[in-house]
Amino acid sequence: MTLTNRGLTILALWLLAFIVFRQKTIQAAQEQQQSELSAIQEKTVDGMITIDTSGNILSYNRACKHIFGYSTEEAVGQNVKLLMPDPDHSAHDSYLHNYLRTGQKMIIGVGREVRGRRKDGSTFPLHLSVSEVRVGGTVLFSGIVRDISEQKRAEKEREAFIEELSRSNRDLDGFAYVASHDLRAPLRVIDNTASWLEEDLAKVMDEDSRENLQLLRSRVRRMDRLLDDLLEYSRIGRADSTQQPVPGSKVIQDALMLVNAPAGFKIRIDPAFQNIEIPKMPLIQIFANLVSNAVKHSETGTGTVDVTLEDQDSHWAFSVADDGPGIAPKYHDQIFKMFQTLKSRDQVEGSGMGLSIVQKHVQHVGGTVTLRSTPGEGSDFRFTWPKQQRNAKDED
């Protein structure tokens, strides 16, 4: 009997020791977890505030000190409306009371932009999200706050930039109108006068004078084309580009009708164009400009141009490659700039706007245009065109 009692006593002591050990282990784990949570709360870049049902601040992390200017000692125990300017400052207590009474939510569970108030009285934009937390039978509210002053400043600068860009575009439209109307009038007068002089003085005009008049008229035509290209460049992206797609073969056929290729030129079209549908405009102009560019810069008046395509899932990748003289890498960026030509306009007729127009059209829809070329190896202009075009008007 004595041994049995001693055994029970020992067992009871072991059981008590095990219970104490488990309690200590659980307590240590809880303390560790609490320590980790506190460390996370202190190190997070967003402000974290916990309040009770009376609106009193229970916890207030380090980020809040930088956001509001109050120390933890100054904030904890105070009503959270301390951090709010009017009208939220005056309405917060009644809002909290109304929620506890009716359950009607205004910001709980939904993030939104509000105004915060710093210790020095200044106010600033703040993003606030609030969650309800139940610990046992206690209701608490946890708020995460972020100072968005820099974000709002950046947005304001962006809006100012967009407005300035819109103003510049309006100015460009005005210039294009002047260029396409007012400047054409004197050009027509010059061209007509030169034509009349050429007719009236045909019998007495020597060869040098005739060449000079022809040169004058060619310069007038060049200026007229330049004005056309300037107007086209300024209009890119202005009009609604939404249109029904047409067979790719039709687009290429119409583009080649705009190209004045000599008999010695061979233009080969990828048969795959028959199997796709693409917007008619501005792709007709893009292909016409690229093929014309290859023809104009041929040094022999003969050559081959290959127009091909590749399906790249969300994009079409088009290529216009020739076997002409090629372009040195140092000029690859220059040729896409306005009015830039690698040869004198007396050697190669043009406004110097063709590739600029191509690039602007492609970039407007979110595509890219590149050049692969070396001297003596021809040129390969490649551009991508999205199958689903972004809504440029909305972006503007």
Summary of the structure (lengths in Angstrom):
residues: 396
radius of gyration: 37.9
end to end distance: 95.5
largest distance: 151.8
contacts: 1062
relative contact order: 0.06
helix: 51%
strand: 20%
